[in-house]
Amino acid sequence: MTPTQPPPFPPPDPPHGTGAASGHGHSHSHGPAAPVSQHLRKVIAAILIPFAAAVLIGLAVLWPGGAPAHERTGVGFDRQTQQATVTKVVEVSCQSVNASGGVPTGDTSTAEGSSAQQQADGTCKKATIRVDTGDDKGRTFDEIVQPDQSRQLSEGQEVVVAYEPSAPEDLQYSVTDVNRRFPLALLAGIFALAVVAVGRLRGVMALVALTISFLVLNFFILPAILQGSNPLVVAVVGASAIMLVGLYLCHGPSARTSVAVLGTLISLLLIGILGSVFIGWAALTGNTDDNTGLIHGLYPEIDMSGLLLAGVIIGSLGVLDDVTVTQTSAVWELHEANPSMGRRGLYRAGIRIGRDHIASVVNTLVLAYAGAALPLLLLFSIAQSGVGTVTNSELVAEEIVRTLIGSIGLVASVPVTTALAALVVSADRPTARTPGQGREQGRSQGHPPVPDARSAPGRGGRGRRRKR
């Protein structure tokens, strides 16, 4: 059967008025994504502007006026520390040092754990350390290093020393750690160069967003919690501020970014609800090691279980950003490749991409938590404890709850963000179009497209598909 003659079609759009050129002008470095309509931008703004205002109000209300001072305990991290340098190291007999009373050793816990025979027969080291900072700058003291200590000192090595003013003069200073500032700073510099070299302007924006995230963490979240504010509320406000600044700074103020923000927000709310329910149900106190015990002792008003939940929310935020941005971009690109695809088709195609993302992200999150808890799991393995005993202990149960809640939020973010992106991009009604406006409106409304020169019978085959 000979196909019917197609109706007249509009002339080709001039190069200066093409939709691709218009989309490029408003893409905000997002690539070829076309701008959405004014109506849709108003709908998105009506949702996000009140949310952003609430975040600003929360920052203003909860902003700390300064953490309350406390008397240093001299335990763990709660010690006065100074920078120092090892100026000389000489070998001495451990027997003679121990017999004469000697000078204090650095790792007392390690020294106490060693046998008396090893201390008597081994060769120890006497290190002379010079204090380089603080009021006692230039002061020197000696420290004995046992042969079985994990940390051995060498001449010229930079170290961190703890100061205890209430101790006798010859015991006021002791080595607590190695000074690692230079290698850490060098590694950070290499990281920044790699990000900028590969990401260019996006990389620079990512580093700026990372800096802002640390500033929010150090100047708002931590001091506000120490001041006595509810850790969950502080974490939600702080994480929301980090999310808004980070996403819009890295990806531009576009509708695509706004959809990613909405998807991240919904997922964070789900993580918060699940965390509140299961942390309380499992009776997790959040006070499981020496550090949390010290925090609770110094600031008993802090809700440790709330602090645990705050850590879950902040820890999940970074991975959530990656998932929601990726899913939103995938749906947008699918729409650009095939504008006639409806919201159901966009969702099905986007969720197929998301399934691969779910598998990799969940595996990454579980392995990250398992790696952090590896020494603890090794101790349980040495003790030959049963699986039920291990999982029921609060130390392991805390990591299990943290991992599963974060993973549920990540899994939920894929269909939620994909559905939002498909709904937004398929519901778009552009208000300003070039002479091809009728074709685009027909596509967005689901009507068969009016053929053009590229889709005329015999060239693209669209007529045959439409006829079927």
Stockholm file with secondary structure:
# STOCKHOLM 1.0

chainA/1-468         MTPTQPPPFPPPDPPHGTGAASGHGHSHSHGPAAPVSQHLRKVIAAILIPFAAAVLIGLAVLWPGGAPAHERTGVGFDRQTQQATVTKVVEVSCQSVNASGGVPTGDTSTAEGSSAQQQADGTCKKATIRVDTGDDKGRTFDEIVQPDQSRQLSEGQEVVVAYEPSAPEDLQYSVTDVNRRFPLALLAGIFALAVVAVGRLRGVMALVALTISFLVLNFFILPAILQGSNPLVVAVVGASAIMLVGLYLCHGPSARTSVAVLGTLISLLLIGILGSVFIGWAALTGNTDDNTGLIHGLYPEIDMSGLLLAGVIIGSLGVLDDVTVTQTSAVWELHEANPSMGRRGLYRAGIRIGRDHIASVVNTLVLAYAGAALPLLLLFSIAQSGVGTVTNSELVAEEIVRTLIGSIGLVASVPVTTALAALVVSADRPTARTPGQGREQGRSQGHPPVPDARSAPGRGGRGRRRKR
#=GR chainA/1-468 SS CCCCCCCCCCCCCCGGGCHHHHHHHTSTTSSSCCCCCHHHHHHHHHHHHHHHHHHHHHHHHHCCSCCCCCCCCCBTTBSEEEEEEEEEEEEEEHHHHHHTCCCCBSCHHHHHHSCHHHHHHSEEEEEEEEECSSTTTTCEEEEEECTTCSCCCCTTCEEEEEECTTSCGGGSEEEEEECCHHHHHHHHHHHHHHHHHHHTHHHHHHHHHHHHHHHHIIIIIHHHHHTTCCHHHHHHHHHHHHHHHHHHHHHCSSHHHHHHHHHHHHHHHHHHHHHHHHHHHTTCCSCCSHHHHHHHHHCTTSCHHHHHHHHHHHHHHHHHHHHHHHHHHHHHHHHHHCTTCCHHHHHHHHHHHHHHHHHHHHHHHHHHHHHHTHHHHHHHHHTTCCHHHHHHSHHHHHHHHHHHHHHHHHHHHHHHHHHHHHHHHHSCCCSCCCTTHHHHHHHHTTCCCCCCTTTSTTTTCHHHHHHC
#=GC SS_cons         CCCCCCCCCCCCCCGGGCHHHHHHHTSTTSSSCCCCCHHHHHHHHHHHHHHHHHHHHHHHHHCCSCCCCCCCCCBTTBSEEEEEEEEEEEEEEHHHHHHTCCCCBSCHHHHHHSCHHHHHHSEEEEEEEEECSSTTTTCEEEEEECTTCSCCCCTTCEEEEEECTTSCGGGSEEEEEECCHHHHHHHHHHHHHHHHHHHTHHHHHHHHHHHHHHHHIIIIIHHHHHTTCCHHHHHHHHHHHHHHHHHHHHHCSSHHHHHHHHHHHHHHHHHHHHHHHHHHHTTCCSCCSHHHHHHHHHCTTSCHHHHHHHHHHHHHHHHHHHHHHHHHHHHHHHHHHCTTCCHHHHHHHHHHHHHHHHHHHHHHHHHHHHHHTHHHHHHHHHTTCCHHHHHHSHHHHHHHHHHHHHHHHHHHHHHHHHHHHHHHHHSCCCSCCCTTHHHHHHHHTTCCCCCCTTTSTTTTCHHHHHHC
//
